[in-house]
Amino acid sequence: YAVAGASAWIDKPNGTITAARVALTGVGTKPSLALAAAEALVGTDGSEAAVAAAAERAVDEATVLEDLYGSVDYKSHLAKVMVKRAVLKALA
């Protein structure tokens, strides 16, 4: 069981991200899209700074729930870390 997990799909045809999808799991009652994180990536070059800024928005729309595996703060932090990793892997 993942306390927090993320996946990402990135379309970067000419050096600029034109579309992105970021999904979260484990932080709420069901998997959800991290729309703000994906929107933050579009129009950027996918630099480390752009990815970090997008990851900070990972739980903007999510309802993060505390459970036996972690507090809201802990799971929110993990979601941001996992989004950053997923986006960087998608860009690689």
Secondary structure, DSSP 8 states (H G I E B T S, - for coil): --SSEEEEEEE-TTSS--EEEEEEESSSSS-EE-HHHHHHHTTS---HHHHHHHHHTTTSS-----BTTB-HHHHHHHHHHHHHHHHHHHH-
